[in-house]
């Protein structure tokens, strides 16, 4: 059996290694257009910033090492120009010699990846306007910085690559501006959770030009002007287009393979395309979102590697199935960690799901153990069924641990109410006895049991301010004095029982504190005295961070009071 693989990064390299492990006799040939195989796309910004110093660390394997271990012919600088499914051949061009030839196959795997989205804008071909996708792109940007010493950079796009590159360029001392049409960074997050990311990048001196449309680029001295619609241009020493990626599927289209969203390759759960004997994996394929069941294109390394393994299994006579993607991801933003899994509230509602959520700000470790830091969690679930839909976490430590637990819970089909039952490891340096994930489960369970009624950030403008309801802030007078929502009266929770006479019976009470904990206690006190009370999800800290673009506070007391 002869297997030809187009693309030697992530899914392609994984498939090649897996085929060899399953079939020692197979002939395996990989064609890779760039000069490198099995490289870490996610590490490229960190080489530019000097965090990764050795360029060889970016590549997990070389063609020579891959051949030594797996006897796979890795032909770099070879571009496949056409696929001929009927003849079971591919047309190949050696980019170094210009030679063209045909290569036959019994099975073919397409792993072409995605290419940077590059709109046809005037000036996009200027020498100081870059994209970042390959190792070669990385070297070009780093060389330009070292030779020209630009003082500033504009990044068009605020996704993973844009944000990671912004941090690394800022660490090099450049003035950095992120410009993009969407009004928030990082689409996997809801706008309220993205606000914490905005606060962190601004705290480190990065300027955000959100809701702006880039119309082109023009030379300006030794730098470049970024031309904006209806606004003055932004000047920079260099520009990097990080708007996103587009499936690189011209070969598949020309070969007559069925295409789907964004021109992606349609595959079944065995990673088989519409053409017999041809498989496709990675950023170029259309998958099912495992939460919504909708078609999706999810460009992440984890799914690509899993898909490469599945395609290899099936080529070698197995029956492996891809169960869909849920988009689990994590990113470092200076001192902050932000992570997401499943669907956010915005996309859940777009998919027609009746979504609800809880927002909480637990400490990363036991409150009495030194060094604990706050994280903010948003857990999204389906009303009535309590099916766990997704989660987002922003914090300083322990974020990756909790998002992985939540991702596993979603994959296992747990209900949000069942998060309370998870038996998670505890020691004071690592967690509290009630882990943040458990705490989210307690909150959802309280909602399901009618113990907790909530109101949310989006309800603030519509709060009844005509006296038909009581608006109650149960923080200390000192906290209240530092900032509060207009129209709220202050009765500290520890004084509430003695001051119930200040509240008119029969009227609903909307309660708020700093984190949501004291206000929950207040709601239970009120309920015990015949009031109908609603707790603000996330607390004033959350409200203030979102509405005023504040940074996430780092430490809080056990009661939720900021320290």
TARA-V550651 format. One record per residue. N is the residue number from 1. RES is the residue in one letter. NEAR is the number of other ideal C-beta (glycine too) atoms within 8 Angstrom. D_CENTER is the distance of its C-alpha to the mean C-alpha in Angstrom with 2 decimals. Layout:
n = {N & N}
res = {RES & RES}
near = {NEAR & NEAR}
d_center = {D_CENTER & D_CENTER}
This chain:
n = {1 & 2 & 3 & 4 & 5 & 6 & 7 & 8 & 9 & 10 & 11 & 12 & 13 & 14 & 15 & 16 & 17 & 18 & 19 & 20 & 21 & 22 & 23 & 24 & 25 & 26 & 27 & 28 & 29 & 30 & 31 & 32 & 33 & 34 & 35 & 36 & 37 & 38 & 39 & 40 & 41 & 42 & 43 & 44 & 45 & 46 & 47 & 48 & 49 & 50 & 51 & 52 & 53 & 54 & 55 & 56 & 57 & 58 & 59 & 60 & 61 & 62 & 63 & 64 & 65 & 66 & 67 & 68 & 69 & 70 & 71 & 72 & 73 & 74 & 75 & 76 & 77 & 78 & 79 & 80 & 81 & 82 & 83 & 84 & 85 & 86 & 87 & 88 & 89 & 90 & 91 & 92 & 93 & 94 & 95 & 96 & 97 & 98 & 99 & 100 & 101 & 102 & 103 & 104 & 105 & 106 & 107 & 108 & 109 & 110 & 111 & 112 & 113 & 114 & 115 & 116 & 117 & 118 & 119 & 120 & 121 & 122 & 123 & 124 & 125 & 126 & 127 & 128 & 129 & 130 & 131 & 132 & 133 & 134 & 135 & 136 & 137 & 138 & 139 & 140 & 141 & 142 & 143 & 144 & 145 & 146 & 147 & 148 & 149 & 150 & 151 & 152 & 153 & 154 & 155 & 156 & 157 & 158 & 159 & 160 & 161 & 162 & 163 & 164 & 165 & 166 & 167 & 168 & 169 & 170 & 171 & 172 & 173 & 174 & 175 & 176 & 177 & 178 & 179 & 180 & 181 & 182 & 183 & 184 & 185 & 186 & 187 & 188 & 189 & 190 & 191 & 192 & 193 & 194 & 195 & 196 & 197 & 198 & 199 & 200 & 201 & 202 & 203 & 204 & 205 & 206 & 207 & 208 & 209 & 210 & 211 & 212 & 213 & 214 & 215 & 216 & 217 & 218 & 219 & 220 & 221 & 222 & 223 & 224 & 225 & 226 & 227 & 228 & 229 & 230 & 231 & 232 & 233 & 234 & 235 & 236 & 237 & 238 & 239 & 240 & 241 & 242 & 243 & 244 & 245 & 246 & 247 & 248 & 249 & 250 & 251 & 252 & 253 & 254 & 255 & 256 & 257 & 258 & 259 & 260 & 261 & 262 & 263 & 264 & 265 & 266 & 267 & 268 & 269 & 270 & 271 & 272 & 273 & 274 & 275 & 276 & 277 & 278 & 279 & 280 & 281 & 282 & 283 & 284 & 285 & 286 & 287 & 288 & 289 & 290 & 291 & 292 & 293 & 294 & 295 & 296 & 297 & 298 & 299 & 300 & 301 & 302 & 303 & 304 & 305 & 306 & 307 & 308 & 309 & 310 & 311 & 312 & 313 & 314 & 315 & 316 & 317 & 318 & 319 & 320 & 321 & 322 & 323 & 324 & 325 & 326 & 327 & 328 & 329 & 330 & 331 & 332 & 333 & 334 & 335 & 336 & 337 & 338 & 339 & 340 & 341 & 342 & 343 & 344 & 345 & 346 & 347 & 348 & 349 & 350 & 351 & 352 & 353 & 354 & 355 & 356 & 357 & 358 & 359 & 360 & 361 & 362 & 363 & 364 & 365 & 366 & 367 & 368 & 369 & 370 & 371 & 372 & 373 & 374 & 375 & 376 & 377 & 378 & 379 & 380 & 381 & 382 & 383 & 384 & 385 & 386 & 387 & 388 & 389 & 390 & 391 & 392 & 393 & 394 & 395 & 396 & 397 & 398 & 399 & 400 & 401 & 402 & 403 & 404 & 405 & 406 & 407 & 408 & 409 & 410 & 411 & 412 & 413 & 414 & 415 & 416 & 417 & 418 & 419 & 420 & 421 & 422 & 423 & 424 & 425 & 426 & 427 & 428 & 429 & 430 & 431 & 432 & 433 & 434 & 435 & 436 & 437 & 438 & 439 & 440 & 441 & 442 & 443 & 444 & 445 & 446 & 447 & 448 & 449 & 450 & 451 & 452 & 453 & 454 & 455 & 456 & 457 & 458 & 459 & 460 & 461 & 462 & 463 & 464 & 465 & 466 & 467 & 468 & 469 & 470 & 471 & 472 & 473 & 474 & 475 & 476 & 477 & 478 & 479 & 480 & 481 & 482 & 483 & 484 & 485 & 486 & 487 & 488 & 489 & 490 & 491 & 492 & 493 & 494 & 495 & 496 & 497 & 498 & 499 & 500 & 501 & 502 & 503 & 504 & 505 & 506 & 507 & 508 & 509 & 510 & 511 & 512 & 513 & 514 & 515 & 516 & 517 & 518 & 519 & 520 & 521 & 522 & 523 & 524 & 525 & 526 & 527 & 528 & 529 & 530 & 531 & 532 & 533 & 534 & 535 & 536 & 537 & 538 & 539 & 540 & 541 & 542 & 543 & 544 & 545 & 546 & 547 & 548 & 549 & 550 & 551 & 552 & 553 & 554 & 555 & 556 & 557 & 558 & 559 & 560 & 561 & 562 & 563}
res = {X & X & X & X & X & X & X & X & X & X & X & X & X & X & X & X & X & X & X & X & X & X & X & X & X & X & X & X & X & X & X & X & X & X & X & X & X & X & X & X & X & X & X & X & X & X & X & X & X & X & X & X & X & X & X & X & X & X & X & X & X & X & X & X & X & X & X & X & X & X & X & X & X & X & X & X & X & X & X & X & X & X & X & X & X & X & X & X & X & X & X & X & X & X & X & X & X & X & X & X & X & X & X & X & X & X & X & X & X & X & X & X & X & X & X & X & X & X & X & X & X & X & X & X & X & X & X & X & X & X & X & X & X & X & X & X & X & X & X & X & X & X & X & X & X & X & X & X & X & X & X & X & X & X & X & X & X & X & X & X & X & X & X & X & X & X & X & X & X & X & X & X & X & X & X & X & X & X & X & X & X & X & X & X & X & X & X & X & X & X & X & X & X & X & X & X & X & X & X & X & X & X & X & X & X & X & X & X & X & X & X & X & X & X & X & X & X & X & X & X & X & X & X & X & X & X & X & X & X & X & X & X & X & X & X & X & X & X & X & X & X & X & X & X & X & X & X & X & X & X & X & X & X & X & X & X & X & X & X & X & X & X & X & X & X & X & X & X & X & X & X & X & X & X & X & X & X & X & X & X & X & X & X & X & X & X & X & X & X & X & X & X & X & X & X & X & X & X & X & X & X & X & X & X & X & X & X & X & X & X & X & X & X & X & X & X & X & X & X & X & X & X & X & X & X & X & X & X & X & X & X & X & X & X & X & X & X & X & X & X & X & X & X & X & X & X & X & X & X & X & X & X & X & X & X & X & X & X & X & X & X & X & X & X & X & X & X & X & X & X & X & X & X & X & X & X & X & X & X & X & X & X & X & X & X & X & X & X & X & X & X & X & X & X & X & X & X & X & X & X & X & X & X & X & X & X & X & X & X & X & X & X & X & X & X & X & X & X & X & X & X & X & X & X & X & X & X & X & X & X & X & X & X & X & X & X & X & X & X & X & X & X & X & X & X & X & X & X & X & X & X & X & X & X & X & X & X & X & X & X & X & X & X & X & X & X & X & X & X & X & X & X & X & X & X & X & X & X & X & X & X & X & X & X & X & X & X & X & X & X & X & X & X & X & X & X & X & X & X & X & X & X & X & X & X & X & X & X & X & X & X & X & X & X & X & X & X & X & X & X & X & X & X & X & X & X & X & X & X & X & X & X & X & X & X & X & X & X & X & X & X & X & X & X & X & X & X & X & X & X & X & X & X & X & X & X & X & X & X & X & X & X & X}
near = {9 & 11 & 16 & 14 & 15 & 15 & 15 & 14 & 14 & 15 & 16 & 18 & 16 & 13 & 16 & 18 & 11 & 12 & 14 & 13 & 5 & 9 & 8 & 4 & 4 & 11 & 6 & 14 & 13 & 17 & 16 & 15 & 9 & 9 & 6 & 13 & 15 & 11 & 12 & 9 & 9 & 7 & 11 & 15 & 12 & 10 & 15 & 14 & 11 & 9 & 8 & 9 & 6 & 5 & 7 & 5 & 9 & 13 & 12 & 6 & 10 & 7 & 10 & 6 & 8 & 16 & 11 & 6 & 7 & 10 & 6 & 12 & 7 & 12 & 11 & 11 & 11 & 12 & 9 & 12 & 8 & 9 & 14 & 10 & 11 & 4 & 6 & 10 & 9 & 14 & 12 & 14 & 10 & 11 & 8 & 5 & 4 & 7 & 6 & 8 & 7 & 7 & 10 & 9 & 13 & 8 & 12 & 14 & 19 & 16 & 19 & 12 & 11 & 11 & 9 & 13 & 9 & 9 & 6 & 4 & 9 & 8 & 12 & 12 & 4 & 10 & 3 & 12 & 13 & 12 & 9 & 13 & 10 & 8 & 13 & 9 & 12 & 13 & 9 & 9 & 13 & 10 & 8 & 12 & 13 & 7 & 6 & 10 & 6 & 13 & 6 & 12 & 14 & 14 & 16 & 13 & 12 & 15 & 11 & 9 & 11 & 16 & 16 & 13 & 14 & 14 & 16 & 14 & 13 & 12 & 9 & 10 & 4 & 12 & 8 & 14 & 14 & 18 & 13 & 13 & 6 & 8 & 5 & 12 & 15 & 13 & 6 & 8 & 14 & 10 & 10 & 10 & 14 & 12 & 12 & 14 & 16 & 12 & 13 & 14 & 16 & 11 & 8 & 9 & 8 & 12 & 9 & 11 & 11 & 12 & 6 & 11 & 6 & 12 & 8 & 9 & 13 & 10 & 8 & 8 & 4 & 4 & 13 & 16 & 11 & 14 & 11 & 14 & 7 & 3 & 6 & 4 & 10 & 11 & 9 & 13 & 12 & 16 & 15 & 15 & 13 & 15 & 10 & 8 & 10 & 10 & 14 & 10 & 13 & 6 & 13 & 15 & 10 & 8 & 12 & 6 & 14 & 7 & 10 & 10 & 8 & 7 & 9 & 13 & 16 & 11 & 14 & 5 & 8 & 13 & 14 & 8 & 13 & 5 & 9 & 4 & 9 & 15 & 15 & 16 & 18 & 16 & 12 & 16 & 15 & 11 & 13 & 10 & 15 & 10 & 10 & 10 & 7 & 7 & 8 & 12 & 11 & 9 & 6 & 10 & 9 & 7 & 11 & 15 & 11 & 9 & 14 & 19 & 12 & 14 & 16 & 15 & 12 & 14 & 12 & 10 & 4 & 7 & 6 & 9 & 7 & 11 & 5 & 9 & 11 & 14 & 13 & 13 & 10 & 11 & 11 & 8 & 12 & 9 & 5 & 13 & 14 & 16 & 15 & 16 & 13 & 16 & 14 & 14 & 11 & 8 & 9 & 15 & 9 & 6 & 9 & 4 & 10 & 6 & 12 & 9 & 11 & 13 & 13 & 13 & 15 & 10 & 13 & 13 & 14 & 11 & 9 & 5 & 9 & 3 & 6 & 10 & 11 & 14 & 17 & 16 & 14 & 14 & 14 & 15 & 15 & 12 & 8 & 5 & 6 & 12 & 8 & 16 & 13 & 16 & 16 & 14 & 16 & 14 & 14 & 12 & 9 & 12 & 15 & 9 & 7 & 15 & 15 & 9 & 11 & 16 & 13 & 8 & 13 & 17 & 8 & 6 & 4 & 9 & 9 & 13 & 10 & 10 & 16 & 10 & 6 & 12 & 3 & 9 & 5 & 8 & 6 & 9 & 7 & 8 & 14 & 12 & 6 & 6 & 12 & 14 & 13 & 12 & 11 & 15 & 15 & 10 & 11 & 16 & 10 & 9 & 13 & 8 & 7 & 6 & 6 & 11 & 10 & 10 & 10 & 10 & 11 & 5 & 8 & 8 & 5 & 5 & 11 & 7 & 6 & 4 & 5 & 5 & 10 & 10 & 13 & 13 & 15 & 14 & 14 & 7 & 7 & 6 & 11 & 11 & 6 & 5 & 6 & 9 & 10 & 4 & 6 & 10 & 8 & 10 & 11 & 10 & 12 & 4 & 8 & 13 & 6 & 5 & 9 & 9 & 4 & 6 & 12 & 5 & 6 & 3 & 9 & 9 & 15 & 13 & 15 & 15 & 17 & 12 & 14 & 16 & 10 & 14 & 15 & 10 & 9 & 16 & 15 & 9 & 11 & 15 & 10 & 6 & 7 & 5 & 10 & 8 & 13 & 12 & 14 & 16 & 12 & 14 & 15 & 15 & 13 & 16 & 14 & 10 & 15 & 11 & 7 & 6 & 9 & 7 & 8 & 14 & 8 & 6 & 9 & 13 & 8 & 6 & 6 & 13 & 11 & 9 & 5}
d_center = {39.08 & 37.44 & 33.69 & 32.27 & 28.58 & 27.17 & 24.38 & 24.35 & 20.74 & 18.44 & 19.67 & 23.07 & 23.89 & 22.89 & 25.08 & 27.94 & 28.03 & 27.89 & 30.68 & 32.80 & 32.42 & 33.56 & 36.20 & 38.14 & 40.21 & 37.62 & 37.58 & 34.06 & 33.43 & 30.13 & 30.04 & 27.46 & 27.75 & 26.57 & 28.47 & 26.00 & 24.75 & 22.15 & 20.36 & 17.02 & 15.01 & 12.41 & 15.52 & 17.04 & 16.15 & 17.53 & 20.75 & 21.24 & 20.95 & 23.34 & 21.31 & 21.98 & 25.62 & 26.84 & 25.77 & 26.86 & 24.14 & 21.60 & 23.35 & 23.57 & 26.68 & 29.28 & 31.28 & 34.18 & 32.52 & 30.93 & 34.39 & 36.07 & 33.95 & 33.37 & 35.99 & 33.51 & 34.49 & 31.57 & 32.76 & 30.67 & 31.47 & 32.41 & 31.09 & 31.65 & 33.12 & 33.97 & 33.83 & 37.02 & 36.36 & 40.03 & 41.28 & 38.39 & 38.05 & 35.63 & 36.82 & 35.71 & 36.29 & 36.66 & 35.14 & 37.38 & 40.67 & 40.15 & 41.52 & 40.44 & 40.99 & 40.15 & 38.64 & 39.30 & 37.08 & 37.44 & 33.73 & 31.02 & 27.27 & 25.13 & 22.07 & 21.98 & 18.22 & 16.99 & 18.44 & 17.24 & 17.81 & 21.02 & 22.83 & 26.58 & 27.11 & 30.32 & 30.12 & 26.96 & 29.25 & 30.28 & 30.36 & 28.05 & 25.30 & 22.84 & 19.89 & 17.86 & 17.35 & 20.24 & 22.14 & 24.83 & 22.60 & 21.74 & 25.45 & 26.40 & 24.23 & 25.36 & 28.94 & 28.93 & 27.86 & 30.46 & 33.19 & 32.70 & 31.23 & 29.44 & 29.13 & 26.15 & 23.18 & 21.41 & 17.94 & 17.49 & 13.84 & 11.09 & 7.93 & 6.93 & 10.62 & 12.13 & 10.93 & 11.83 & 14.99 & 15.86 & 16.00 & 18.08 & 20.37 & 20.94 & 21.93 & 24.39 & 25.96 & 24.98 & 24.63 & 21.23 & 20.33 & 17.18 & 18.39 & 16.89 & 18.08 & 15.39 & 16.22 & 12.85 & 10.14 & 6.42 & 7.17 & 4.84 & 7.07 & 10.79 & 13.02 & 14.60 & 11.71 & 10.58 & 14.26 & 13.98 & 11.77 & 14.45 & 17.13 & 16.10 & 15.97 & 19.17 & 20.77 & 20.52 & 22.22 & 19.62 & 20.72 & 18.59 & 20.27 & 18.23 & 19.81 & 21.78 & 22.69 & 23.44 & 26.69 & 27.57 & 28.58 & 32.04 & 33.67 & 34.71 & 36.79 & 34.92 & 31.56 & 29.99 & 29.68 & 26.58 & 28.28 & 26.83 & 28.12 & 30.71 & 29.89 & 31.15 & 29.46 & 27.28 & 28.94 & 27.29 & 28.44 & 25.71 & 22.93 & 19.84 & 18.45 & 14.68 & 14.51 & 12.59 & 14.13 & 16.80 & 18.12 & 21.18 & 23.64 & 26.91 & 28.71 & 27.76 & 28.84 & 32.10 & 32.81 & 32.66 & 29.71 & 28.16 & 25.07 & 22.58 & 19.63 & 19.21 & 21.97 & 20.16 & 22.51 & 23.40 & 23.78 & 24.95 & 23.68 & 25.80 & 23.94 & 27.23 & 27.46 & 30.25 & 32.56 & 34.32 & 33.48 & 30.36 & 26.89 & 23.47 & 20.17 & 16.81 & 14.95 & 18.19 & 18.56 & 18.07 & 17.04 & 17.30 & 14.52 & 15.86 & 15.63 & 16.98 & 18.96 & 18.23 & 17.97 & 14.62 & 13.47 & 10.31 & 10.30 & 9.26 & 12.06 & 12.49 & 13.50 & 15.55 & 17.52 & 18.23 & 19.42 & 21.63 & 23.24 & 23.91 & 25.50 & 27.63 & 28.76 & 29.95 & 31.67 & 33.55 & 34.80 & 32.21 & 30.48 & 26.82 & 24.41 & 20.71 & 19.65 & 16.58 & 12.81 & 10.71 & 7.21 & 6.83 & 4.44 & 5.71 & 6.91 & 10.54 & 11.78 & 15.51 & 16.64 & 13.64 & 10.85 & 7.79 & 6.12 & 5.61 & 7.71 & 10.09 & 10.53 & 10.47 & 14.03 & 14.18 & 13.42 & 15.53 & 18.37 & 18.08 & 18.53 & 21.62 & 20.66 & 22.44 & 19.66 & 20.41 & 18.62 & 19.54 & 18.38 & 19.68 & 19.80 & 21.22 & 22.18 & 20.64 & 24.18 & 27.61 & 28.67 & 31.92 & 30.45 & 29.99 & 26.69 & 24.45 & 21.67 & 20.02 & 16.59 & 15.64 & 14.47 & 14.08 & 15.02 & 15.53 & 18.49 & 21.07 & 24.28 & 27.45 & 26.00 & 23.46 & 21.22 & 17.91 & 15.21 & 11.97 & 10.97 & 9.08 & 10.58 & 11.34 & 14.25 & 16.24 & 16.98 & 16.58 & 12.98 & 12.05 & 15.27 & 14.74 & 11.33 & 13.04 & 16.05 & 14.42 & 12.75 & 16.28 & 17.92 & 16.20 & 17.21 & 20.63 & 21.12 & 21.81 & 22.49 & 21.01 & 24.60 & 24.69 & 22.16 & 25.24 & 27.00 & 24.66 & 26.70 & 24.46 & 25.79 & 27.25 & 28.90 & 29.03 & 27.20 & 24.12 & 24.06 & 26.41 & 28.55 & 26.47 & 22.98 & 20.25 & 19.21 & 22.92 & 23.20 & 20.65 & 22.80 & 25.94 & 24.81 & 24.06 & 27.30 & 29.15 & 27.97 & 29.08 & 32.37 & 33.08 & 33.09 & 30.26 & 30.00 & 27.15 & 26.66 & 23.51 & 22.47 & 23.10 & 26.59 & 27.77 & 29.42 & 31.31 & 32.66 & 36.40 & 38.17 & 41.65 & 42.65 & 41.90 & 39.26 & 38.92 & 35.97 & 35.87 & 34.13 & 35.04 & 34.03 & 36.72 & 38.68 & 37.28 & 33.66 & 34.73 & 36.52 & 33.53 & 31.76 & 31.69 & 31.11 & 34.20 & 36.68 & 35.92 & 38.77 & 38.45 & 39.87 & 38.51 & 37.69 & 40.49 & 42.99 & 41.86 & 44.48 & 47.28 & 46.09 & 45.39 & 48.38 & 46.41 & 44.33 & 46.04 & 46.17 & 44.88 & 42.16 & 38.45 & 36.78 & 33.25 & 32.35 & 29.97 & 29.66 & 27.36 & 24.82 & 26.08 & 28.22 & 31.56 & 31.21 & 30.78 & 33.97 & 35.64 & 34.75 & 36.41 & 39.43 & 39.69 & 39.42 & 42.19 & 44.38 & 43.91 & 41.19 & 38.20 & 35.29 & 31.62 & 29.05 & 26.43 & 22.94 & 21.30 & 24.50 & 25.70 & 23.37 & 20.38 & 22.47 & 23.46 & 20.05 & 18.72 & 22.00 & 22.95 & 19.71 & 20.70 & 19.02 & 18.28 & 21.60 & 21.88 & 24.70 & 26.36 & 29.46 & 29.68 & 30.68 & 27.56 & 29.50 & 27.82 & 29.45}
